[in-house]
Every structure is written in C-alpha cells, then in structure tokens.
Amino acid sequence: MNTISGKVIQIIPEVSGTTERGEWIRGGFVIESLTETDNRIAIEVFGHEKIEWVRGLSIGEVVIVDYRVSSRFFLDKWFTSAQLVRLMKSQKMEVPNVG
C-alpha cells in the first residue's frame, strides 16, 4: 500500500451500471502531491461507500490517501490504476508555496 498527501485538484465524474452481479459505481479524484513538484495521481474509487467519501471532497482540500497500485493486461496492452483504500481529510496541513 502507498500513501500520498496532497491537494484535490479534480473530481472524476461518476459512472454506474448494472451487470449480472448487481449494480456498480465508480469515480475518483486527482490529487497533487504536497512534497513533490508536478506529481499528480488519479485515484480510482469503486463502490457506494467510497463514492460517498469522494462526494464529500472539495477542490483545493488537503487530504491523505492510502492507495493500492495494480496492473492488468487487456487486448495486448498493460493498464495500471491506483485504487483508494483509505481517505483522511487534513484540516491542519498547509499547502507549501512550491515553484
């Protein structure tokens, strides 16, 4: 598991659907690291509970994210994603002036 702290810079729109196994929903957000210049990561979120966490976020809010990276092979290509494990809002952290 990996951890990153940073500022939320974008909320990824939700997508939902239904399969034989039931309803599903996914979405996510993009975070910009507080410690590394130009380090951004898109975090994927699956399931109703975690989607509610994302719905509570605001652009510019500082958060700490635990995420898991996984890769899969599909149609002769590799795809890598970062999936949310835990989200913590950080009221006390300040965004340093980088640049």
C-alpha positions as CSV (number, residue, x, y, z in Angstrom):
1,M,0.0,0.0,0.0
2,N,1.2,3.5,-0.8
3,T,0.4,6.9,0.9
4,I,0.3,10.4,-0.6
5,S,-0.7,13.7,0.9
6,G,-1.8,16.4,-1.3
7,K,-4.4,18.8,-2.6
8,V,-7.5,17.7,-4.5
9,I,-7.3,19.3,-8.0
10,Q,-10.1,17.5,-9.8
11,I,-13.1,15.2,-9.1
12,I,-13.6,12.5,-11.7
13,P,-17.2,12.1,-12.8
14,E,-19.1,9.0,-11.5
15,V,-20.1,6.2,-13.8
16,S,-22.6,3.5,-12.9
17,G,-24.2,0.5,-14.4
18,T,-25.8,-2.9,-13.8
19,T,-24.4,-6.4,-14.5
20,E,-25.5,-9.9,-13.7
21,R,-23.8,-9.5,-10.3
22,G,-25.7,-6.3,-9.5
23,E,-25.2,-2.5,-9.6
24,W,-21.8,-0.9,-9.6
25,I,-20.5,2.6,-9.4
26,R,-17.0,4.1,-9.8
27,G,-15.5,7.6,-9.8
28,G,-12.5,9.2,-8.3
29,F,-10.4,12.3,-7.9
30,V,-6.9,13.7,-8.8
31,I,-4.5,14.7,-6.1
32,E,-1.4,16.8,-6.4
33,S,1.4,15.9,-4.0
34,L,2.4,18.4,-1.3
35,T,6.0,17.1,-1.3
36,E,6.9,16.6,-5.0
37,T,6.6,19.2,-7.7
38,D,4.3,18.2,-10.6
39,N,3.4,14.9,-9.1
40,R,-0.2,14.1,-9.7
41,I,-2.1,10.9,-9.4
42,A,-5.6,9.9,-10.3
43,I,-7.2,7.8,-7.6
44,E,-10.0,5.3,-8.7
45,V,-12.9,4.7,-6.3
46,F,-15.3,1.7,-6.5
47,G,-18.4,1.1,-4.5
48,H,-21.1,3.2,-2.9
49,E,-19.3,3.7,0.4
50,K,-16.1,5.1,-1.1
51,I,-18.0,7.2,-3.6
52,E,-19.7,8.9,-0.6
53,W,-16.2,9.8,0.6
54,V,-15.4,11.4,-2.7
55,R,-18.7,13.3,-2.8
56,G,-17.6,15.0,0.4
57,L,-14.4,16.4,-1.1
58,S,-13.8,19.9,-2.4
59,I,-11.3,21.2,-4.9
60,G,-8.3,22.5,-3.1
61,E,-8.9,20.4,0.0
62,V,-5.8,18.8,1.5
63,V,-6.1,15.0,2.1
64,I,-4.0,12.0,3.0
65,V,-4.7,9.0,0.7
66,D,-3.8,5.3,1.1
67,Y,-4.0,3.6,-2.2
68,R,-3.1,0.3,-3.9
69,V,-1.5,0.2,-7.4
70,S,-2.4,-2.7,-9.7
71,S,-1.8,-3.6,-13.3
72,R,-3.8,-5.7,-15.8
73,F,-3.2,-7.0,-19.3
74,F,-6.0,-6.5,-21.7
75,L,-6.1,-6.5,-25.6
76,D,-2.3,-6.7,-25.8
77,K,-1.8,-3.7,-23.5
78,W,-0.9,-3.1,-19.9
79,F,-3.2,-0.8,-17.8
80,T,-2.1,0.5,-14.3
81,S,-4.5,2.0,-11.8
82,A,-4.4,3.5,-8.3
83,Q,-7.3,2.4,-6.2
84,L,-8.4,4.1,-3.0
85,V,-8.0,2.2,0.3
86,R,-8.4,4.9,2.8
87,L,-9.1,8.7,2.7
88,M,-8.3,11.1,5.5
89,K,-9.1,14.8,5.4
90,S,-6.4,17.0,6.9
91,Q,-7.6,20.3,8.4
92,K,-4.2,21.1,9.9
93,M,-1.9,20.7,6.9
94,E,-0.9,23.7,4.9
95,V,0.0,23.7,1.2
96,P,3.5,24.9,0.8
97,N,4.3,27.5,-1.9
98,V,6.2,25.4,-4.4
99,G,7.7,26.9,-7.5
